Amino acid sequence: MESNTYPAAWYLLWAIIAVCGVGTWFLRNFSERREATRFVAFSGVIAMSVMVIWTFKEF
């Protein structure tokens, strides 16, 4: 069975996605800053889209 190793940037994207998810949850529930919430949420969506496209193209 073949083992794939992913580049470090791929794992960095996972970290960004996780931080954006927690950040969005925190800002939505404990803050009144709507623009910051939207910015963090859209950043997570963009990071996840990049990861999905990259994963299906390369691996």
C-alpha positions as CSV (number, residue, x, y, z in Angstrom):
1,M,0.0,0.0,0.0
2,E,1.4,3.4,-1.0
3,S,1.8,6.1,1.6
4,N,1.3,9.7,0.5
5,T,3.1,12.5,2.2
6,Y,1.7,15.9,1.8
7,P,3.8,19.1,1.6
8,A,4.1,21.4,4.7
9,A,1.9,24.0,3.1
10,W,-1.0,21.5,2.9
11,Y,-0.8,21.0,6.7
12,L,-0.6,24.8,7.1
13,L,-3.8,25.1,5.2
14,W,-5.4,22.7,7.7
15,A,-4.2,24.9,10.5
16,I,-5.6,28.0,8.9
17,I,-9.0,26.3,8.3
18,A,-9.1,25.2,12.0
19,V,-8.2,28.7,13.3
20,C,-10.8,30.3,11.0
21,G,-13.5,27.9,12.1
22,V,-12.8,28.6,15.8
23,G,-12.4,32.3,15.2
24,T,-15.7,32.5,13.4
25,W,-17.5,30.7,16.1
26,F,-15.9,32.9,18.8
27,L,-16.6,36.2,17.0
28,R,-20.2,35.2,16.2
29,N,-21.0,34.1,19.8
30,F,-18.9,36.5,21.9
31,S,-18.5,39.7,19.8
32,E,-20.5,42.3,18.0
33,R,-17.9,42.8,15.3
34,R,-19.8,41.6,12.2
35,E,-17.2,42.6,9.7
36,A,-14.4,40.7,11.5
37,T,-16.7,37.7,11.7
38,R,-17.3,37.8,7.9
39,F,-13.7,38.3,7.1
40,V,-12.6,35.3,9.2
41,A,-15.4,33.2,7.8
42,F,-14.6,34.0,4.2
43,S,-10.9,33.5,4.8
44,G,-11.8,30.0,6.0
45,V,-14.0,29.3,3.0
46,I,-11.2,30.4,0.7
47,A,-8.6,28.3,2.4
48,M,-10.9,25.2,2.3
49,S,-11.7,25.8,-1.4
50,V,-7.9,26.0,-2.1
51,M,-7.3,22.8,-0.1
52,V,-10.1,20.9,-1.9
53,I,-8.9,22.0,-5.4
54,W,-5.3,21.3,-4.6
55,T,-6.0,17.9,-3.1
56,F,-8.0,16.7,-6.1
57,K,-5.5,18.0,-8.6
58,E,-2.3,16.8,-7.0
59,F,-3.1,13.7,-4.9
